[in-house]
């Protein structure tokens, strides 16, 4: 994040107010980078932008960043601000009565903060990211104040509706309040319209932007032992145990490979233990999340990048890898099929099939020309479709500000 001006004394009206529970808390923070990129690119197009997000003890409550007016609302004392920036809010909030109570208090604080910030910034458009919590927090106030509401779903907020049907009543209210709805992939659009057919006329697909800044191609890696990289949250949905099984299959074939799994999450201990149980201590390394500049270096050092999720909302890490000029393998599931054209810009395999995944990895690692061809086509595709300028123009048209 660029130059910051703390505590603005006053704020003029803005064109768009972005409302989200996930936004960078400090320079180099990994959280919500794609929303920051959208805000920055809208500003570059002379669209004035404000952001409302939850506070965190490491963050300023108010600041102006590259012309973007950022407000982070307080919802508890520092030591109790534990609801936002989790990555597992749905599971955590239902794990105890205390957590459920904290989540409800967070939602009430979010709603009050949204009302205050819309009064202060007087936006023409309110753009809420995820129907819960942001969409729920603004569903009534935008109607009362006559504000245009755009609601974007990123994946988790739609997937939970299949396992928690009772939430559909609340989701329907949030989506019905929106004038326009976007999803980050075609698969999410289909899932949302399957659940709520009446919404179909106002649902469109617009991906989130990927900043090409740090994610640039480099020379081909020269690893003595080929490196297979996966960047993903350590959750069940990412199916990283499948990748470990693929590693075991390749080891049994005599393939010397090194797998680097970059991420954090609830399954970190299980993944750490699993590699010992499977005898993969030398083959697999778990790596903590890192700033984008360091992550770009990870991509460039990898021979192949893999994302083996099931029902992935989009698959941002695959786009980042493509921008870095690396060949990618993904699953034929969710939004990944929007990113990879099988055999042209990458390779698709069936989710939950470690042997097919192992075969795909082996095929790429033994065919340099194929790796180079897929990497070049993937880079061209990602650069043209997911760059911030192209994405911002789609949203500017949707906002109808010009």
C-alpha positions as CSV (number, residue, x, y, z in Angstrom):
1,X,0.0,0.0,0.0
2,X,1.2,3.5,-0.8
3,X,1.6,6.8,1.0
4,X,-0.9,7.2,3.8
5,X,-2.4,10.3,5.4
6,X,-3.8,9.6,8.9
7,X,-6.9,11.0,10.5
8,X,-8.5,13.1,7.7
9,X,-10.2,16.1,9.2
10,X,-13.1,16.1,6.8
11,X,-14.2,14.1,3.8
12,X,-16.0,15.2,0.7
13,X,-18.7,13.1,-0.9
14,X,-17.4,10.0,-2.8
15,X,-18.7,8.2,-5.9
16,X,-18.4,4.7,-4.4
17,X,-18.2,3.3,-0.9
18,X,-16.7,-0.1,-0.8
19,X,-17.9,-2.1,2.3
20,X,-16.0,-5.3,3.3
21,X,-14.9,-7.3,6.3
22,X,-11.6,-8.1,4.5
23,X,-9.2,-5.3,3.7
24,X,-5.4,-4.7,4.2
25,X,-4.7,-3.7,7.8
26,X,-1.2,-2.5,7.2
27,X,1.4,-2.2,4.5
28,X,2.1,-5.6,2.9
29,X,-0.9,-7.2,4.5
30,X,-2.3,-10.2,2.5
31,X,-5.9,-9.7,3.6
32,X,-8.3,-8.2,1.0
33,X,-5.6,-7.1,-1.5
34,X,-8.0,-7.5,-4.4
35,X,-10.4,-5.0,-2.9
36,X,-7.6,-2.5,-2.4
37,X,-6.5,-3.0,-6.0
38,X,-10.1,-2.3,-7.2
39,X,-10.2,0.9,-5.0
40,X,-6.9,2.1,-6.3
41,X,-7.8,1.5,-9.9
42,X,-11.2,3.2,-9.6
43,X,-9.4,6.2,-8.1
44,X,-6.9,6.2,-11.1
45,X,-10.0,6.5,-13.3
46,X,-11.2,9.6,-11.4
47,X,-13.8,7.7,-9.4
48,X,-13.7,8.9,-5.8
49,X,-13.7,6.0,-3.4
50,X,-14.2,5.3,0.3
51,X,-13.7,2.0,2.2
52,X,-15.4,0.8,5.3
53,X,-13.8,-2.3,7.0
54,X,-13.5,-3.7,10.5
55,X,-10.7,-2.4,12.8
56,X,-7.7,-4.4,13.9
57,X,-5.2,-3.6,16.5
58,X,-2.5,-3.2,13.9
59,X,-4.5,-0.7,11.8
60,X,-5.3,3.0,11.9
61,X,-9.0,3.8,12.5
62,X,-9.0,6.5,9.7
63,X,-6.5,7.2,7.0
64,X,-6.3,8.3,3.4
65,X,-4.3,6.0,1.1
66,X,-3.6,7.2,-2.4
67,X,-6.7,9.3,-2.3
68,X,-8.9,6.4,-0.9
69,X,-10.7,7.4,2.3
70,X,-10.5,4.4,4.6
71,X,-12.5,4.0,7.8
72,X,-12.0,1.0,10.1
73,X,-14.8,0.7,12.6
74,X,-14.3,-0.5,16.2
75,X,-16.5,-3.3,17.4
76,X,-14.8,-4.3,20.6
77,X,-11.7,-3.5,22.7
78,X,-8.4,-4.5,21.0
79,X,-8.1,-7.9,22.7
80,X,-11.7,-8.8,21.8
81,X,-11.6,-7.8,18.1
82,X,-11.4,-11.4,17.0
83,X,-14.3,-11.8,14.6
84,X,-13.0,-10.2,11.4
85,X,-9.9,-11.3,9.4
86,X,-10.3,-14.9,10.4
87,X,-10.9,-16.9,7.1
88,X,-13.2,-19.3,9.0
89,X,-15.9,-16.9,10.3
90,X,-18.8,-19.3,9.5
91,X,-17.2,-22.2,11.4
92,X,-15.9,-20.1,14.3
93,X,-19.2,-18.2,14.9
94,X,-21.1,-21.4,15.3
95,X,-18.6,-23.2,17.5
96,X,-19.8,-21.8,20.8
97,X,-22.5,-19.5,22.3
98,X,-19.8,-17.0,23.2
99,X,-18.6,-16.8,19.6
100,X,-22.1,-16.5,18.2
101,X,-22.7,-13.6,20.6
102,X,-19.5,-11.9,19.5
103,X,-20.5,-12.3,15.9
104,X,-24.0,-10.8,16.5
105,X,-22.3,-7.8,18.2
106,X,-19.9,-7.5,15.3
107,X,-22.9,-7.4,12.8
108,X,-24.7,-4.7,14.9
109,X,-21.5,-2.6,15.0
110,X,-21.0,-3.1,11.2
111,X,-24.6,-1.9,10.6
112,X,-24.1,1.2,12.7
113,X,-20.8,2.0,11.2
114,X,-22.2,1.7,7.7
115,X,-25.0,4.1,8.5
116,X,-22.5,6.6,9.9
117,X,-20.1,6.3,7.0
118,X,-22.8,6.7,4.3
119,X,-23.9,9.9,6.1
120,X,-20.3,11.1,6.2
121,X,-19.3,10.3,2.7
122,X,-22.7,10.5,0.9
123,X,-21.8,8.0,-1.8
124,X,-23.6,7.6,-5.1
125,X,-23.0,3.8,-5.0
126,X,-22.5,1.4,-2.1
127,X,-20.5,-1.7,-3.2
128,X,-20.7,-4.5,-0.6
129,X,-18.4,-7.4,-0.8
130,X,-19.8,-10.8,0.4
131,X,-23.5,-10.8,1.3
132,X,-22.5,-11.7,4.9
133,X,-21.5,-9.6,6.7
134,X,-21.3,-6.5,4.5
135,X,-24.4,-7.1,2.3
136,X,-26.5,-7.8,5.4
137,X,-25.2,-4.7,7.2
138,X,-26.3,-2.3,4.4
139,X,-29.4,-4.0,3.0
140,X,-31.9,-1.7,4.7
141,X,-29.9,1.6,4.9
142,X,-29.3,1.8,1.2
143,X,-33.0,1.4,0.6
144,X,-33.9,4.1,3.2
145,X,-31.3,6.5,1.8
146,X,-32.0,5.8,-1.8
147,X,-28.5,4.6,-2.6
148,X,-27.6,2.2,-5.4
149,X,-26.4,-1.1,-3.9
150,X,-24.0,-3.4,-5.8
151,X,-23.3,-6.7,-4.0
152,X,-20.4,-9.0,-5.0
153,X,-20.1,-12.6,-3.9
154,X,-16.7,-14.1,-3.7
155,X,-17.5,-17.8,-3.1
156,X,-17.5,-18.7,0.6
157,X,-20.7,-16.7,1.1
158,X,-22.5,-18.8,-1.5
159,X,-21.0,-22.2,-0.6
160,X,-22.2,-21.9,3.0
161,X,-25.8,-21.8,1.7
162,X,-25.6,-25.4,0.6
163,X,-24.6,-26.7,4.0
164,X,-26.7,-24.2,6.1
165,X,-30.0,-23.9,4.3
166,X,-31.5,-21.8,7.1
167,X,-29.1,-19.0,6.0
168,X,-30.9,-18.7,2.7
169,X,-33.7,-16.7,4.2
170,X,-31.2,-14.0,5.2
171,X,-29.2,-14.3,2.0
172,X,-32.3,-13.8,-0.1
173,X,-33.1,-10.5,1.8
174,X,-29.6,-9.2,1.2
175,X,-29.5,-10.1,-2.5
176,X,-33.0,-8.8,-3.1
177,X,-31.9,-5.4,-1.7
178,X,-29.1,-5.1,-4.3
179,X,-29.7,-3.3,-7.6
180,X,-26.9,-5.3,-9.2
181,X,-25.1,-8.5,-8.1
182,X,-21.8,-9.7,-9.4
183,X,-19.9,-13.0,-8.8
184,X,-16.2,-13.5,-9.4
185,X,-16.8,-16.6,-11.6
186,X,-19.3,-18.2,-13.9
187,X,-19.7,-21.2,-11.6
188,X,-20.7,-18.9,-8.7
189,X,-23.2,-17.1,-10.9
190,X,-24.8,-20.5,-11.8
191,X,-24.8,-21.6,-8.1
192,X,-26.5,-18.3,-7.0
193,X,-29.1,-18.5,-9.7
194,X,-29.8,-22.1,-8.9
195,X,-30.6,-21.2,-5.3
196,X,-32.4,-18.0,-6.2
197,X,-33.7,-18.1,-9.8
198,X,-35.5,-14.8,-9.5
199,X,-32.1,-13.0,-9.1
200,X,-30.8,-14.1,-12.5
201,X,-31.6,-10.9,-14.5
202,X,-29.4,-8.8,-12.2
203,X,-26.4,-11.2,-11.8
204,X,-23.3,-10.8,-13.9
205,X,-19.7,-12.1,-13.7
206,X,-16.9,-9.7,-13.0
207,X,-13.6,-11.1,-11.6
208,X,-11.5,-9.4,-9.0
209,X,-8.4,-7.7,-10.3
210,X,-4.9,-9.1,-9.9
211,X,-2.1,-6.5,-9.6
212,X,0.6,-7.3,-12.2
213,X,3.0,-5.1,-10.3
214,X,4.9,-7.7,-8.3
215,X,3.7,-10.6,-10.4
216,X,5.9,-10.4,-13.4
217,X,7.6,-13.2,-15.4
218,X,11.2,-14.1,-14.7
219,X,13.7,-16.5,-16.3
220,X,12.8,-20.2,-16.1
221,X,13.8,-21.8,-12.8
222,X,16.9,-23.9,-12.6
223,X,16.0,-26.2,-9.7
224,X,18.1,-29.4,-9.3
225,X,15.0,-30.9,-7.8
226,X,11.8,-29.6,-9.5
227,X,9.6,-27.5,-7.3
228,X,5.8,-27.9,-7.2
229,X,4.1,-24.9,-5.5
230,X,0.6,-24.5,-4.1
231,X,-0.6,-21.3,-2.5
232,X,-3.9,-21.8,-0.6
233,X,-5.6,-21.6,2.8
234,X,-5.1,-24.7,4.8
235,X,-8.8,-25.7,4.8
236,X,-10.7,-28.8,3.7
237,X,-12.0,-27.1,0.6
238,X,-8.4,-26.7,-0.8
239,X,-7.9,-30.5,-0.7
240,X,-4.2,-30.2,0.1
241,X,-4.2,-33.8,1.3
242,X,-4.9,-34.8,-2.3
243,X,-1.7,-33.0,-3.3
244,X,0.2,-34.9,-0.6
245,X,-1.2,-38.1,-1.9
246,X,0.0,-37.1,-5.4
247,X,3.4,-36.4,-3.9
248,X,3.4,-39.9,-2.4
249,X,2.5,-41.4,-5.8
250,X,5.3,-39.5,-7.6
251,X,7.8,-40.6,-4.9
252,X,6.8,-44.2,-5.4
253,X,7.6,-43.7,-9.1
254,X,11.1,-42.6,-8.2
255,X,10.4,-38.9,-9.0
256,X,12.5,-36.6,-6.8
257,X,10.3,-33.5,-6.3
258,X,9.9,-30.8,-3.7
259,X,6.4,-29.5,-2.8
260,X,6.0,-26.1,-1.2
261,X,2.6,-25.4,0.4
262,X,2.2,-21.7,1.2
263,X,-0.6,-20.7,3.5
264,X,-2.2,-20.7,6.9
265,X,-5.4,-22.1,8.3
266,X,-7.2,-24.5,10.5
267,X,-5.6,-27.6,9.1
268,X,-2.0,-26.5,9.5
269,X,-1.2,-29.1,12.3
270,X,-3.0,-31.9,10.5
271,X,-1.0,-31.2,7.3
272,X,2.2,-31.0,9.3
273,X,1.5,-34.3,10.9
274,X,0.3,-36.0,7.7
275,X,3.6,-35.5,5.9
276,X,5.4,-37.3,8.7
277,X,2.8,-40.2,8.7
278,X,3.2,-40.5,4.9
279,X,7.0,-40.3,5.0
280,X,7.1,-37.0,3.0
281,X,9.2,-35.0,5.4
282,X,11.9,-34.3,2.8
283,X,9.4,-33.8,0.0
284,X,7.0,-31.3,1.5
285,X,7.5,-27.9,3.2
286,X,4.8,-25.8,4.8
287,X,5.5,-22.1,4.3
288,X,3.7,-19.2,6.1
289,X,1.8,-16.6,4.0
290,X,4.0,-13.7,2.9
291,X,3.7,-10.3,1.2
292,X,3.0,-10.2,-2.5
293,X,6.6,-9.3,-3.5
294,X,7.9,-12.4,-1.7
295,X,5.1,-14.5,-3.0
296,X,5.9,-13.5,-6.6
297,X,9.4,-14.8,-6.0
298,X,7.9,-18.1,-4.8
299,X,6.0,-18.4,-8.1
300,X,9.0,-17.6,-10.2
301,X,11.1,-20.2,-8.5
302,X,8.4,-23.0,-9.0
303,X,8.5,-25.3,-12.0
304,X,4.7,-26.0,-11.7
305,X,2.0,-24.3,-9.7
306,X,-1.1,-26.3,-8.5
307,X,-4.4,-25.5,-7.0
308,X,-6.5,-28.6,-6.3
309,X,-9.5,-27.1,-4.6
310,X,-13.1,-28.2,-5.0
311,X,-15.8,-25.6,-5.7
312,X,-13.2,-22.8,-5.7
313,X,-14.9,-19.4,-6.0
314,X,-12.3,-18.1,-8.3
315,X,-8.7,-19.1,-7.9
316,X,-6.7,-15.9,-7.6
317,X,-3.4,-17.7,-6.9
318,X,-3.5,-19.4,-10.4
319,X,-3.8,-16.0,-12.0
320,X,-0.9,-14.7,-10.0
321,X,1.2,-17.7,-11.1
322,X,0.2,-17.2,-14.7
323,X,1.3,-13.5,-14.5
324,X,4.6,-14.8,-13.2
325,X,5.0,-16.9,-16.3
326,X,4.5,-20.3,-14.6
327,X,2.5,-23.3,-15.9
328,X,-0.5,-24.1,-13.8
329,X,-2.6,-27.1,-12.9
330,X,-6.1,-26.7,-11.5
331,X,-9.2,-28.8,-10.9
332,X,-12.2,-29.0,-13.1
333,X,-14.3,-27.4,-10.4
334,X,-15.8,-24.0,-9.5
335,X,-14.3,-20.8,-10.8
336,X,-11.0,-22.4,-11.8
337,X,-12.5,-23.3,-15.2
338,X,-12.8,-19.6,-15.9
339,X,-9.1,-19.2,-15.5
340,X,-7.7,-22.3,-17.2
341,X,-8.6,-23.5,-20.7
342,X,-7.5,-27.1,-20.5
343,X,-4.5,-27.8,-22.7
344,X,-4.2,-24.2,-23.8
345,X,-3.5,-22.0,-20.7
346,X,-3.0,-24.8,-18.2
347,X,-4.1,-28.3,-17.3
348,X,-7.3,-29.3,-15.6
349,X,-7.8,-32.5,-13.6
350,X,-10.8,-33.9,-11.7
351,X,-11.0,-32.8,-8.1
352,X,-10.4,-35.5,-5.5
353,X,-8.2,-37.6,-7.8
354,X,-4.6,-37.6,-6.6
355,X,-3.5,-40.1,-9.3
356,X,-4.7,-37.9,-12.1
357,X,-3.1,-34.9,-10.4
358,X,0.2,-36.9,-10.1
359,X,0.0,-37.8,-13.8
360,X,-0.5,-34.1,-14.8
361,X,2.4,-32.9,-12.6
362,X,4.7,-35.6,-14.1
363,X,3.6,-34.8,-17.6
364,X,4.5,-31.2,-17.3
365,X,7.8,-31.8,-15.5
366,X,9.0,-34.2,-18.3
367,X,8.0,-31.9,-21.2
368,X,9.8,-28.6,-21.2
369,X,8.1,-27.4,-24.4
370,X,4.7,-28.1,-23.0
371,X,5.5,-26.1,-19.9
372,X,6.7,-23.2,-21.9
373,X,3.7,-23.2,-24.2
374,X,1.2,-23.3,-21.4
375,X,3.1,-20.7,-19.4
376,X,3.1,-18.2,-22.3
377,X,-0.5,-18.7,-23.1
378,X,-1.5,-18.5,-19.5
379,X,0.4,-15.2,-19.0
380,X,-1.3,-13.7,-22.1
381,X,-4.7,-14.8,-20.9
382,X,-4.3,-13.5,-17.3
383,X,-2.7,-10.2,-18.4
384,X,-5.6,-9.4,-20.7
385,X,-8.6,-10.6,-18.6
386,X,-7.7,-9.9,-15.0
387,X,-5.6,-6.8,-14.9
388,X,-7.0,-4.0,-12.7
389,X,-7.7,-1.6,-15.6
390,X,-9.9,-4.1,-17.4
391,X,-11.8,-5.1,-14.2
392,X,-12.3,-1.5,-13.1
393,X,-13.9,-0.5,-16.4
394,X,-16.4,-3.3,-16.0
395,X,-17.4,-2.0,-12.5
396,X,-17.5,1.7,-13.7
397,X,-20.0,0.6,-16.4
398,X,-22.0,-1.3,-13.8
399,X,-22.0,1.6,-11.4
400,X,-23.4,3.8,-14.2
401,X,-21.4,6.8,-13.0
402,X,-20.5,8.0,-16.5
